[in-house]
Amino acid sequence: MNIEMDLGNSDKVLSVEKIKKSYGNLQALKGISFNVMQGEIFALIGPNGAGKTTMLRIIATILSPDEGDAYIYGMSVRKEAEKIRNIISYLPEEAGAYKNMTGEDYLYFMASIFASDKSSCERFVKTAVEIADLGDRLKNKVSTYSKGMTRKLLLARAVMTNPKLAILDEPTSGLDVLNALEIRNTIKEFAKSGMTVLVSSHNMLEIEYLCDRVAIINKGEVLEIGTPHGLKTKYGAQNIEEVFAEVAK
């Protein structure tokens, strides 16, 4: 398969089709379907335990669905996981960096995993340094970083290879207002450059201002999909939290 040719011929980056996933007797996902288009910032929003992280892990090829499938540029997460991993990145909510490394060493280490040669490695690190915007603190050990600094470093790591699809789980979880704002603005810049971004969050108000479209998910089911403005208009709501309260009745 010529991946580059396939990537250039479709506006649909991700197609999720009737995904089901259970953990023992707990049905985490109950036949979820949605599509994400080229250059979109698309969010899965809902309360903790709604199934958002399970869905992201399946798309990131970390978990396998019990039923259904997801396709990234037409490639199946079930059958073509290796190819998919070459064009996506995934930032888990609880991701961490190696605390005994400096920020710079961490970026070089991670870049060396994905780079095909020294030139590519240097290019990835240069991109990550610009995104992280940590200045001289990159010379310090990660153990000295605040949570906000660590999150910026990890986000830079996740997107330095310019993935076709960036999957971000709770990207601003636990951050203060200023750090969260910086992360949101960085994500918006990714999308402007053509990167497609899939995010998960329980912070519905934050996502309302960040995303082009949202899927409201609860108890393993998609309750609604639409633009923030369209959903608020449909339900006569002031914000997405009010939309959720209405559709989750």
N, C-alpha and C positions, 0 to 999 in steps of 0.2 A: 504493500500500500504506500502510495506517495502522500505522506502526511501533509507536506506543505501545499500540495495541490488541493487536497481536501479542505484544509483550513481556509483557503482563499475563496471557496465556492459556496459558503453558507453563512447567512446572517444569524443562524441559530447555533449558539455555542453549546448549550446544554439542554437536553431533553430528558426529563425524568418521567418514567412511565410505570404507574401502578406499583410503586415500591412498597413492599411489606417487610417488616423486620420485627422479630420477637426475641425476648430474653426470657426463656422459660415460659411461664404463664403470662408474662407481661408483653402485650402487643404494643411495641414502641411506635411503629409506623403501620398505618392501616390502608395502604393502597394510594400513596401520594403521587400526584402528577403535577408537573409545571414545566415551563420552558424559560430559558434565559437567552436574551439576544445579545449580539455583538455590541460591546461598549457599554452595556448596562451596568448599573449598580443595583443588584437585586437582593432583597432581604427576606430571610425567614424570621418572622417575629412571633413572639408568644411567651408565655410564662416558663419558668424553669420546669423541666420534665415534660415539655410539649413534644419532644422528638427532634428538635432542631439539630443538636450535635450528632445524633445518630445519622440523620440525613446527610450532614456534611461529611461524616466519616465514610459513608458509602460512596459519595461522589468523589472523595479523595482516594478511593480504592483501598482504604484501610479496613473497612468492613465489607462483607458481601451480603446482598439482600437475600431474604428467603424466597421472595417472589418479585417479579417485575425486573426492570433494568433501567439504567441511566446511560445516556450516550453523550459523549463530549466530542464535538465535531464528527459525529457519526460512529465513534468508537465506543464499544461496550465496556462498561466498568467490570462486567463479569469476565469477558473474554480477552480484552485488550488492555489490561491494567498497566502493563509495562510501557506501552506506547503513550498512554494517557499521562503517566507520571512525568514524561519528558516535556509536557506542555502546560502543566498546572503547578501551583504551589498551595500549601496548606499551612495555616497558622492556627494551632489549637488554642483554646482559651487558657489552658494551664501550661503553655509552652515555657521552657526556660532555656537560658544560655549557660555555657560552661563558666562557672563563677571564678575559677582560677585563671582563666584566660583574660587578656585585655580585650576590649571591644574590637579593636583592630585585628588582633590575632583570631578572634572568633569569626569575623567576617572572612578573613583569608582562608581559614579552615573550611568553612561552609562553602565558599566559592570554589575551592579546589575539588570538592565532591562533584560539582555540576559542570565545571569548566572542562573543555576538551583540550585546552592548551594554556600556557602561561599568559598569553595575551588576553584570552577570554577571562581568565581568573582576575587579572588586573582590572579589566573593564567592569566586571561584576562588582568588585570591591569599590571602585570609584563611584559607581552608581549608588551602592549601599551607603557609603560615607555621606553622599549628598542628601539621601533620603533621611538617614538617621539624624543628621544635623546636630551631632554631639560634640563637635569641635575637638579640643585637646583631651576631653574626657575619654575618647577612644583609646588613649594611651594607658588608661587606668583599668584595673581589674573589674570585671562585671560585678563582683561581690560588693563593690562600693557604689553601685548604681541604685537610684531610686526605682520604684516600680514603673514610673512613667518613662524613664530613660531606658530601662530594659525592654519595655514594650516597643519603643521606637527602634531599638536595635533589632528586635525580632521581626518587626514589620519590614525593615530594610532588608533583612535576610530573606524574607519570604518573597519579595518582589524584585530583587536585584537581577534576576535572570530574565526579567520581562516575560513572565508566564502569560499564556493565552487566557488562562482563567485563574484568578487568585481567590482562594477560599479562606475566609477569615471568620473565625468563631469568637464572638464577643470581643472584637478588637480593642474596645476601650474599657473593658471590665475593670473596675476598681481604680480607675484613673481620676484625678481631679479635673476640674472644668477646663483648665488651660491645656493640659496634656491631651484630654479627650478631643478638644477642638483642633489641636495640631494633627492628631491622627485622622480625624474626619476630613480635614482639608487635604491631607496627603492622599487619602483614598480617592477623593474627588479628582485630584490631579492624575492619578493612575487612569481613571476612566476617560478623562479628556484626551489622554495619549492613545486611547484605543483598547486598553486592557479591560477585560470583562471581570467584574467583581461580584462574588457571591458572599454575603455576610449573614451572620446569625446574631440576633440580639434579643434580650428581653426588655431592652430600653426602647419602647415604641416611639417616644417623643423624639429621641435622638435620630432614629432611623427615618422618621418622617421627613426630616430636613436633609438627610443624606442620600436617600435612594430614589431611583426612577420608578421602581415598582416594588411592591411588597406582597408576600404571601403570609397571611395570618394563619398560624398553625396552633392547634391545641389538642392534646390527648391523641397525638398521632394522626391527625386529620387536617387537611387544608380547608379552612372555613371560607376564605375569600382571597382573591388575587386582584390587584389593580394598582393604579397610581395612588399615592397618598391623597392628592386632591380629588380624584375620582371617587375614592372610597368615602371620604368625608362628605362629599356632595350626595352620594347615594344614601347615606345613613343620616344626613342632616347633623353631622357631628362637628365639634370644634377641633378635635384631634383624633389621631389613630387609636389612642387608648379608649376613647369613647366608642369608636367603631368596634374595637375588640369586645368591649363590654356588651355591645348590642348583638353581635353575631354569635357570641359564646353563650348566650342565654340558653 
